[in-house]
Amino acid sequence: MKSHVRPTPLTDRLYDYVLSTGLREPAILRQLREATALLPDGEWQTAPEQGPLLDLLLRLLDARKVLEVGTFTGYGTLWMALALPADGKLITCDTSRDFTQTGRAYWQEAGVDGIIDLRIGRAVEILDDLIAGDHAGSFDFAFIDADKENYVRYYAQCLTLLRPGGILAVDNTLWDGRPADPENNEPSTLAIRELNALIHADSSVDLCFLPFADGLTLVRKRP
């Protein structure tokens, strides 16, 4: 007898079915996703099935202030910005002007460019500046999807910036299954493995590990 029920294997046909029945993707988001897919590193994009979850979490939180670490072309950014009220604010950071430039026109067409505060530079430094600038404890939601080697540091910084009861989402925590392979000690794999262990042992948060897309870990900062 199985000790637990395993997730349903996600075949290509089943994945297409999931998107056809579970994804209400506005045209502007579909256009940005398709434009991103044409880029050499298009696979870095936030998975389309993650967009509705980000949207729903922000609406459930009645979020007004959001932080994103890793913009890429801004597909996930746009999902979140569309879920914010007109007076909301989304601070997103990335090191690439080229990739982020792809998303700007779509943000503007969607009418949310005024909500999005894009900051170009090293995320560790941007987050430190936000902490030093009296933003600690002020964000409702944070999303990490950037270079894996700094995930542990981003986690600590984002928790500092989140308000009590705020939610942090961390992408790629399955990392194609590599963290479960003890013989895989690539730097990115070691970083994800370390973060997963750290979060599991962190009594300051509530934890929910979602094994969909490439793994999405949700934590709630306990009051």
MIDOSE-1310 file (N, C-alpha, C; in nm, 2 decimals, decimal comma, always signed):
residues 223
mksh	+0,08/-0,12/+0,00/+0,00/+0,00/+0,00/+0,09/+0,13/+0,00; +0,05/+0,22/-0,08/+0,13/+0,35/-0,09/+0,11/+0,43/+0,04; +0,21/+0,49/+0,09/+0,20/+0,57/+0,21/+0,14/+0,70/+0,18; +0,14/+0,74/+0,06/+0,08/+0,87/+0,02/+0,05/+0,87/-0,13
vrpt	-0,03/+0,96/-0,17/-0,08/+0,96/-0,31/+0,02/+1,05/-0,39; +0,07/+1,00/-0,49/+0,17/+1,08/-0,58/+0,09/+1,18/-0,67; +0,15/+1,29/-0,71/+0,08/+1,38/-0,81/+0,06/+1,31/-0,94; -0,05/+1,34/-1,01/-0,07/+1,29/-1,14/+0,04/+1,33/-1,24
pltd	+0,10/+1,23/-1,31/+0,21/+1,27/-1,40/+0,15/+1,37/-1,51; +0,23/+1,47/-1,53/+0,18/+1,58/-1,62/+0,24/+1,55/-1,76; +0,17/+1,48/-1,84/+0,21/+1,46/-1,98/+0,18/+1,59/-2,06; +0,24/+1,59/-2,18/+0,21/+1,71/-2,27/+0,07/+1,73/-2,30
rlyd	-0,01/+1,62/-2,32/-0,15/+1,63/-2,35/-0,23/+1,68/-2,22; -0,19/+1,63/-2,11/-0,25/+1,68/-1,98/-0,22/+1,82/-1,95; -0,09/+1,86/-1,98/-0,05/+2,00/-1,96/-0,13/+2,10/-2,05; -0,15/+2,06/-2,18/-0,23/+2,14/-2,27/-0,38/+2,15/-2,22
yvls	-0,43/+2,04/-2,16/-0,56/+2,04/-2,10/-0,57/+2,14/-1,98; -0,47/+2,13/-1,90/-0,46/+2,22/-1,78/-0,47/+2,37/-1,83; -0,39/+2,40/-1,93/-0,39/+2,54/-1,98/-0,52/+2,58/-2,04; -0,58/+2,48/-2,11/-0,71/+2,51/-2,18/-0,83/+2,53/-2,09
tglr	-0,82/+2,47/-1,97/-0,94/+2,48/-1,88/-0,91/+2,56/-1,75; -0,78/+2,58/-1,72/-0,75/+2,65/-1,60/-0,68/+2,78/-1,61; -0,66/+2,83/-1,74/-0,58/+2,95/-1,76/-0,67/+3,05/-1,83; -0,71/+3,16/-1,76/-0,78/+3,27/-1,82/-0,68/+3,38/-1,84
epai	-0,61/+3,38/-1,95/-0,50/+3,46/-1,98/-0,55/+3,58/-2,07; -0,54/+3,70/-2,02/-0,58/+3,82/-2,10/-0,49/+3,82/-2,23; -0,54/+3,88/-2,33/-0,47/+3,88/-2,46/-0,33/+3,95/-2,45; -0,32/+4,05/-2,37/-0,20/+4,13/-2,35/-0,09/+4,04/-2,29
lrql	-0,13/+3,95/-2,20/-0,04/+3,86/-2,13/+0,00/+3,75/-2,23; -0,09/+3,70/-2,31/-0,06/+3,60/-2,41/+0,04/+3,65/-2,51; +0,02/+3,78/-2,55/+0,11/+3,84/-2,65/+0,25/+3,85/-2,59; +0,26/+3,89/-2,46/+0,39/+3,90/-2,40/+0,46/+3,77/-2,39
reat	+0,38/+3,67/-2,35/+0,43/+3,53/-2,33/+0,49/+3,48/-2,47; +0,41/+3,50/-2,57/+0,45/+3,45/-2,71/+0,58/+3,53/-2,76; +0,59/+3,66/-2,72/+0,70/+3,73/-2,76/+0,83/+3,69/-2,69; +0,81/+3,65/-2,56/+0,92/+3,60/-2,48/+0,97/+3,47/-2,52
allp	+0,87/+3,38/-2,57/+0,91/+3,25/-2,61/+1,01/+3,25/-2,73; +1,01/+3,36/-2,81/+1,10/+3,37/-2,92/+1,24/+3,41/-2,88; +1,26/+3,45/-2,76/+1,39/+3,49/-2,72/+1,48/+3,37/-2,69; +1,61/+3,38/-2,70/+1,70/+3,27/-2,67/+1,68/+3,20/-2,53
dgew	+1,65/+3,29/-2,43/+1,63/+3,24/-2,30/+1,49/+3,24/-2,25; +1,40/+3,22/-2,35/+1,26/+3,23/-2,32/+1,21/+3,14/-2,22; +1,28/+3,03/-2,19/+1,23/+2,93/-2,09/+1,24/+2,99/-1,95; +1,31/+3,10/-1,93/+1,32/+3,16/-1,80/+1,19/+3,23/-1,75
qtap	+1,09/+3,24/-1,84/+0,97/+3,31/-1,82/+0,89/+3,23/-1,71; +0,82/+3,31/-1,63/+0,72/+3,25/-1,53/+0,62/+3,16/-1,61; +0,60/+3,04/-1,56/+0,51/+2,95/-1,62/+0,37/+3,01/-1,63; +0,30/+2,99/-1,74/+0,16/+3,05/-1,75/+0,07/+3,01/-1,65
eqgp	+0,08/+2,88/-1,60/-0,02/+2,84/-1,50/+0,01/+2,90/-1,36; +0,13/+2,96/-1,34/+0,16/+3,03/-1,22/+0,09/+3,17/-1,21; +0,07/+3,23/-1,33/+0,01/+3,36/-1,33/-0,12/+3,37/-1,25; -0,22/+3,29/-1,28/-0,35/+3,30/-1,21/-0,33/+3,28/-1,05
lldl	-0,23/+3,20/-1,01/-0,21/+3,18/-0,87/-0,15/+3,31/-0,81; -0,06/+3,38/-0,88/-0,01/+3,51/-0,83/-0,12/+3,61/-0,82; -0,20/+3,61/-0,92/-0,32/+3,70/-0,93/-0,41/+3,68/-0,81; -0,45/+3,55/-0,79/-0,54/+3,52/-0,68/-0,48/+3,55/-0,54
llrl	-0,36/+3,52/-0,52/-0,29/+3,55/-0,39/-0,30/+3,70/-0,36; -0,27/+3,78/-0,46/-0,27/+3,92/-0,44/-0,41/+3,97/-0,41; -0,51/+3,92/-0,48/-0,64/+3,96/-0,45/-0,69/+3,92/-0,31; -0,65/+3,80/-0,27/-0,69/+3,75/-0,14/-0,63/+3,83/-0,03
ldar	-0,50/+3,87/-0,05/-0,43/+3,96/+0,04/-0,48/+4,10/+0,04; -0,56/+4,14/-0,06/-0,59/+4,28/-0,08/-0,46/+4,36/-0,09; -0,36/+4,30/-0,16/-0,22/+4,35/-0,17/-0,22/+4,49/-0,24; -0,14/+4,58/-0,18/-0,12/+4,71/-0,24/+0,03/+4,74/-0,27
kvle	+0,12/+4,66/-0,21/+0,26/+4,68/-0,22/+0,33/+4,55/-0,24; +0,39/+4,53/-0,36/+0,45/+4,40/-0,40/+0,59/+4,42/-0,44; +0,67/+4,31/-0,41/+0,82/+4,31/-0,45/+0,84/+4,19/-0,53; +0,92/+4,21/-0,64/+0,96/+4,10/-0,73/+1,11/+4,10/-0,75
vgtf	+1,17/+3,99/-0,73/+1,32/+3,98/-0,75/+1,34/+3,89/-0,87; +1,37/+3,96/-0,98/+1,39/+3,89/-1,11/+1,27/+3,92/-1,20; +1,29/+4,02/-1,29/+1,18/+4,06/-1,38/+1,18/+3,98/-1,51; +1,29/+3,96/-1,57/+1,31/+3,90/-1,70/+1,23/+3,99/-1,80
tgyg	+1,13/+3,94/-1,87/+1,06/+4,02/-1,97/+0,93/+4,08/-1,90; +0,90/+4,05/-1,78/+0,79/+4,11/-1,71/+0,66/+4,04/-1,73; +0,66/+3,91/-1,76/+0,53/+3,84/-1,77/+0,47/+3,82/-1,64; +0,54/+3,77/-1,54/+0,49/+3,76/-1,40/+0,46/+3,90/-1,35
tlwm	+0,54/+3,99/-1,38/+0,52/+4,13/-1,33/+0,39/+4,18/-1,38; +0,35/+4,16/-1,50/+0,23/+4,21/-1,55/+0,11/+4,13/-1,49; +0,12/+4,00/-1,47/+0,01/+3,93/-1,40/-0,02/+4,00/-1,26; +0,09/+4,03/-1,19/+0,07/+4,09/-1,05/+0,02/+4,23/-1,06
alal	+0,08/+4,31/-1,15/+0,04/+4,45/-1,16/-0,11/+4,46/-1,20; -0,16/+4,37/-1,28/-0,30/+4,37/-1,31/-0,39/+4,34/-1,20; -0,34/+4,27/-1,09/-0,42/+4,24/-0,98/-0,41/+4,34/-0,87; -0,34/+4,45/-0,89/-0,32/+4,55/-0,79/-0,42/+4,67/-0,82
padg	-0,46/+4,74/-0,71/-0,55/+4,86/-0,73/-0,47/+4,97/-0,80; -0,54/+5,07/-0,84/-0,48/+5,18/-0,92/-0,37/+5,25/-0,84; -0,39/+5,25/-0,70/-0,29/+5,32/-0,62/-0,18/+5,22/-0,56; -0,18/+5,10/-0,62/-0,08/+5,00/-0,58/+0,06/+5,03/-0,63
klit	+0,16/+4,95/-0,58/+0,29/+4,97/-0,62/+0,36/+4,84/-0,63; +0,43/+4,81/-0,74/+0,51/+4,69/-0,76/+0,65/+4,73/-0,79; +0,74/+4,70/-0,70/+0,88/+4,72/-0,72/+0,94/+4,59/-0,77; +1,00/+4,60/-0,89/+1,07/+4,48/-0,95/+1,21/+4,51/-0,99
cdts	+1,30/+4,41/-0,97/+1,44/+4,44/-1,00/+1,50/+4,33/-1,09; +1,60/+4,37/-1,17/+1,66/+4,28/-1,26/+1,80/+4,35/-1,30; +1,89/+4,27/-1,35/+2,02/+4,32/-1,40/+2,02/+4,35/-1,55; +1,92/+4,31/-1,62/+1,91/+4,33/-1,77/+1,82/+4,44/-1,81
rdft	+1,88/+4,53/-1,88/+1,79/+4,63/-1,95/+1,73/+4,58/-2,07; +1,80/+4,49/-2,14/+1,74/+4,44/-2,27/+1,62/+4,35/-2,24; +1,62/+4,26/-2,15/+1,51/+4,17/-2,13/+1,39/+4,25/-2,07; +1,42/+4,34/-1,98/+1,31/+4,41/-1,92/+1,24/+4,51/-2,02
qtgr	+1,32/+4,55/-2,12/+1,27/+4,65/-2,22/+1,16/+4,58/-2,30; +1,17/+4,45/-2,31/+1,07/+4,37/-2,39/+0,93/+4,39/-2,33; +0,92/+4,40/-2,19/+0,79/+4,40/-2,13/+0,73/+4,54/-2,12; +0,81/+4,64/-2,13/+0,77/+4,78/-2,10/+0,65/+4,82/-2,19
aywq	+0,65/+4,79/-2,32/+0,55/+4,82/-2,41/+0,42/+4,75/-2,37; +0,43/+4,63/-2,32/+0,31/+4,56/-2,28/+0,25/+4,61/-2,15; +0,34/+4,65/-2,06/+0,29/+4,72/-1,93/+0,21/+4,84/-1,97; +0,27/+4,92/-2,06/+0,21/+5,05/-2,10/+0,07/+5,02/-2,17
eagv	+0,07/+4,93/-2,26/-0,06/+4,90/-2,33/-0,16/+4,85/-2,23; -0,12/+4,78/-2,13/-0,22/+4,73/-2,03/-0,26/+4,83/-1,93; -0,19/+4,95/-1,93/-0,23/+5,06/-1,84/-0,18/+5,05/-1,70; -0,07/+4,97/-1,68/-0,02/+4,95/-1,54/+0,13/+5,00/-1,53
dgii	+0,18/+5,06/-1,63/+0,32/+5,10/-1,62/+0,34/+5,20/-1,51; +0,24/+5,28/-1,47/+0,25/+5,37/-1,36/+0,26/+5,30/-1,22; +0,22/+5,18/-1,22/+0,22/+5,10/-1,09/+0,36/+5,04/-1,08; +0,43/+5,01/-1,19/+0,55/+4,93/-1,18/+0,67/+5,02/-1,17
dlri	+0,75/+4,99/-1,07/+0,88/+5,06/-1,04/+0,99/+4,97/-1,07; +1,05/+4,97/-1,19/+1,16/+4,88/-1,24/+1,29/+4,94/-1,19; +1,37/+4,86/-1,12/+1,50/+4,90/-1,08/+1,60/+4,81/-1,13; +1,70/+4,86/-1,21/+1,81/+4,78/-1,27/+1,93/+4,78/-1,18
grav	+1,98/+4,66/-1,15/+2,10/+4,65/-1,07/+2,10/+4,52/-1,00; +2,20/+4,50/-0,91/+2,21/+4,37/-0,83/+2,10/+4,37/-0,73; +2,02/+4,26/-0,73/+1,91/+4,25/-0,64/+1,95/+4,26/-0,49; +2,06/+4,20/-0,46/+2,10/+4,21/-0,31/+2,12/+4,35/-0,27
eild	+2,17/+4,43/-0,36/+2,19/+4,57/-0,32/+2,06/+4,65/-0,32; +1,98/+4,62/-0,42/+1,85/+4,69/-0,42/+1,76/+4,66/-0,30; +1,76/+4,53/-0,26/+1,69/+4,49/-0,14/+1,75/+4,55/-0,01; +1,88/+4,56/-0,01/+1,94/+4,62/+0,11/+1,91/+4,77/+0,12
dlia	+1,90/+4,84/+0,00/+1,86/+4,98/+0,00/+1,72/+5,00/+0,04; +1,63/+4,90/+0,00/+1,49/+4,91/+0,05/+1,48/+4,90/+0,20; +1,56/+4,80/+0,25/+1,55/+4,78/+0,40/+1,61/+4,91/+0,47; +1,72/+4,96/+0,42/+1,77/+5,08/+0,48/+1,68/+5,20/+0,46
gdha	+1,60/+5,20/+0,36/+1,51/+5,31/+0,33/+1,37/+5,30/+0,40; +1,37/+5,23/+0,51/+1,24/+5,22/+0,59/+1,13/+5,15/+0,52; +1,16/+5,05/+0,43/+1,06/+4,97/+0,37/+1,04/+4,84/+0,44; +1,12/+4,81/+0,54/+1,11/+4,69/+0,62/+0,97/+4,67/+0,67
gsfd	+0,91/+4,55/+0,66/+0,78/+4,52/+0,71/+0,67/+4,59/+0,64; +0,69/+4,63/+0,52/+0,58/+4,71/+0,45/+0,52/+4,64/+0,33; +0,58/+4,54/+0,28/+0,53/+4,47/+0,16/+0,43/+4,36/+0,19; +0,32/+4,35/+0,11/+0,22/+4,25/+0,13/+0,26/+4,12/+0,07
fafi	+0,34/+4,12/-0,04/+0,37/+4,01/-0,12/+0,51/+4,02/-0,18; +0,58/+3,91/-0,19/+0,71/+3,92/-0,26/+0,73/+3,79/-0,34; +0,79/+3,80/-0,46/+0,81/+3,69/-0,55/+0,96/+3,68/-0,59; +1,02/+3,57/-0,56/+1,16/+3,55/-0,60/+1,17/+3,45/-0,72
dadk	+1,23/+3,50/-0,83/+1,26/+3,42/-0,94/+1,38/+3,48/-1,02; +1,50/+3,45/-0,96/+1,62/+3,52/-1,01/+1,73/+3,42/-1,00; +1,86/+3,47/-1,00/+1,97/+3,38/-0,99/+1,97/+3,29/-0,86; +1,99/+3,16/-0,88/+1,96/+3,07/-0,77/+2,07/+3,08/-0,66
enyv	+2,19/+3,11/-0,69/+2,30/+3,11/-0,59/+2,27/+3,21/-0,48; +2,19/+3,31/-0,51/+2,16/+3,41/-0,40/+2,02/+3,39/-0,34; +1,96/+3,28/-0,36/+1,82/+3,26/-0,31/+1,82/+3,27/-0,16; +1,91/+3,21/-0,09/+1,91/+3,22/+0,06/+1,91/+3,36/+0,11
ryya	+2,00/+3,44/+0,05/+2,01/+3,58/+0,09/+1,88/+3,66/+0,05; +1,82/+3,63/-0,07/+1,70/+3,70/-0,11/+1,59/+3,66/-0,01; +1,59/+3,53/+0,03/+1,48/+3,49/+0,12/+1,48/+3,57/+0,25; +1,60/+3,59/+0,31/+1,62/+3,66/+0,43/+1,58/+3,81/+0,41
qclt	+1,62/+3,87/+0,30/+1,59/+4,01/+0,28/+1,44/+4,03/+0,26; +1,38/+3,94/+0,18/+1,23/+3,95/+0,15/+1,15/+3,93/+0,28; +1,19/+3,84/+0,36/+1,12/+3,83/+0,49/+1,13/+3,95/+0,57; +1,24/+4,02/+0,57/+1,26/+4,14/+0,64/+1,16/+4,25/+0,59
llrp	+1,15/+4,25/+0,46/+1,07/+4,35/+0,39/+0,92/+4,32/+0,40; +0,88/+4,20/+0,42/+0,74/+4,16/+0,43/+0,68/+4,21/+0,56; +0,55/+4,24/+0,55/+0,47/+4,27/+0,67/+0,43/+4,14/+0,74; +0,40/+4,14/+0,87/+0,35/+4,02/+0,93/+0,22/+3,98/+0,86
ggil	+0,21/+3,85/+0,83/+0,09/+3,80/+0,75/+0,11/+3,81/+0,60; +0,22/+3,87/+0,56/+0,25/+3,88/+0,42/+0,30/+3,74/+0,36; +0,30/+3,73/+0,23/+0,33/+3,60/+0,17/+0,45/+3,62/+0,07; +0,54/+3,52/+0,08/+0,65/+3,52/-0,01/+0,64/+3,39/-0,10
avdn	+0,66/+3,41/-0,23/+0,66/+3,30/-0,32/+0,80/+3,28/-0,38; +0,85/+3,16/-0,38/+0,98/+3,13/-0,44/+0,97/+3,03/-0,55; +1,01/+3,07/-0,67/+1,00/+2,99/-0,79/+1,12/+2,89/-0,80; +1,10/+2,79/-0,88/+1,20/+2,69/-0,92/+1,26/+2,61/-0,80
tlwd	+1,18/+2,58/-0,70/+1,23/+2,51/-0,58/+1,23/+2,36/-0,61; +1,18/+2,31/-0,72/+1,20/+2,17/-0,77/+1,33/+2,16/-0,85; +1,35/+2,27/-0,93/+1,48/+2,28/-1,01/+1,50/+2,15/-1,09; +1,40/+2,11/-1,16/+1,40/+2,00/-1,25/+1,44/+1,87/-1,17
grpa	+1,41/+1,87/-1,04/+1,44/+1,75/-0,96/+1,58/+1,73/-0,91; +1,67/+1,83/-0,95/+1,81/+1,81/-0,92/+1,84/+1,81/-0,77; +1,77/+1,90/-0,69/+1,80/+1,90/-0,54/+1,78/+1,76/-0,47; +1,69/+1,67/-0,53/+1,67/+1,54/-0,47/+1,78/+1,44/-0,51
dpen	+1,87/+1,48/-0,60/+1,98/+1,39/-0,64/+2,10/+1,42/-0,56; +2,14/+1,34/-0,47/+2,25/+1,37/-0,38/+2,39/+1,38/-0,45; +2,39/+1,33/-0,58/+2,52/+1,33/-0,65/+2,53/+1,46/-0,74; +2,42/+1,54/-0,74/+2,42/+1,67/-0,81/+2,46/+1,78/-0,72
neps	+2,58/+1,83/-0,73/+2,63/+1,94/-0,65/+2,67/+2,06/-0,72; +2,59/+2,09/-0,83/+2,61/+2,22/-0,90/+2,58/+2,33/-0,81; +2,64/+2,45/-0,83/+2,61/+2,56/-0,74/+2,47/+2,60/-0,73; +2,40/+2,60/-0,84/+2,25/+2,63/-0,83/+2,17/+2,53/-0,76
tlai	+2,21/+2,40/-0,78/+2,14/+2,29/-0,71/+2,16/+2,30/-0,56; +2,29/+2,32/-0,52/+2,32/+2,34/-0,38/+2,24/+2,45/-0,32; +2,23/+2,56/-0,39/+2,16/+2,68/-0,34/+2,01/+2,65/-0,31; +1,95/+2,58/-0,41/+1,81/+2,55/-0,40/+1,79/+2,45/-0,28
reln	+1,88/+2,35/-0,28/+1,87/+2,25/-0,17/+1,88/+2,31/-0,03; +1,98/+2,41/-0,02/+2,00/+2,48/+0,11/+1,88/+2,56/+0,14; +1,82/+2,63/+0,04/+1,70/+2,71/+0,07/+1,58/+2,62/+0,12; +1,56/+2,51/+0,04/+1,45/+2,43/+0,08/+1,46/+2,37/+0,22
alih	+1,58/+2,34/+0,26/+1,60/+2,29/+0,40/+1,58/+2,40/+0,50; +1,63/+2,52/+0,46/+1,62/+2,64/+0,55/+1,47/+2,67/+0,58; +1,39/+2,68/+0,47/+1,25/+2,71/+0,49/+1,18/+2,60/+0,57; +1,21/+2,48/+0,54/+1,14/+2,37/+0,62/+1,17/+2,38/+0,77
adss	+1,29/+2,43/+0,80/+1,32/+2,44/+0,95/+1,28/+2,58/+1,01; +1,23/+2,67/+0,93/+1,21/+2,81/+0,97/+1,07/+2,82/+1,04; +1,08/+2,83/+1,17/+0,95/+2,84/+1,25/+0,89/+2,97/+1,25; +0,95/+3,07/+1,18/+0,89/+3,20/+1,17/+0,79/+3,22/+1,06
vdlc	+0,77/+3,11/+0,98/+0,68/+3,11/+0,86/+0,59/+2,99/+0,86; +0,48/+3,01/+0,79/+0,40/+2,89/+0,75/+0,44/+2,85/+0,61; +0,44/+2,72/+0,59/+0,50/+2,67/+0,46/+0,40/+2,59/+0,38; +0,40/+2,62/+0,25/+0,33/+2,53/+0,15/+0,42/+2,52/+0,03
flpf	+0,46/+2,39/+0,00/+0,54/+2,36/-0,11/+0,45/+2,30/-0,22; +0,44/+2,37/-0,34/+0,35/+2,33/-0,44/+0,44/+2,27/-0,56; +0,42/+2,14/-0,58/+0,50/+2,07/-0,68/+0,44/+2,08/-0,82; +0,42/+2,21/-0,87/+0,37/+2,23/-1,00/+0,47/+2,33/-1,07
adgl	+0,46/+2,33/-1,21/+0,56/+2,40/-1,29/+0,70/+2,34/-1,24; +0,79/+2,43/-1,21/+0,92/+2,39/-1,16/+0,93/+2,40/-1,01; +0,82/+2,39/-0,94/+0,82/+2,40/-0,80/+0,80/+2,55/-0,75; +0,69/+2,57/-0,67/+0,67/+2,70/-0,62/+0,64/+2,69/-0,47
tlvr	+0,73/+2,75/-0,39/+0,72/+2,74/-0,24/+0,65/+2,87/-0,19; +0,55/+2,86/-0,11/+0,48/+2,97/-0,05/+0,51/+2,97/+0,10; +0,54/+3,09/+0,15/+0,55/+3,10/+0,30/+0,48/+3,22/+0,34; +0,42/+3,21/+0,46/+0,35/+3,33/+0,52/+0,43/+3,37/+0,64
krp	+0,46/+3,49/+0,65/+0,54/+3,55/+0,76/+0,44/+3,55/+0,88; +0,48/+3,48/+0,98/+0,39/+3,47/+1,10/+0,40/+3,61/+1,18; +0,28/+3,65/+1,23/+0,28/+3,77/+1,31/+0,36/+3,76/+1,43
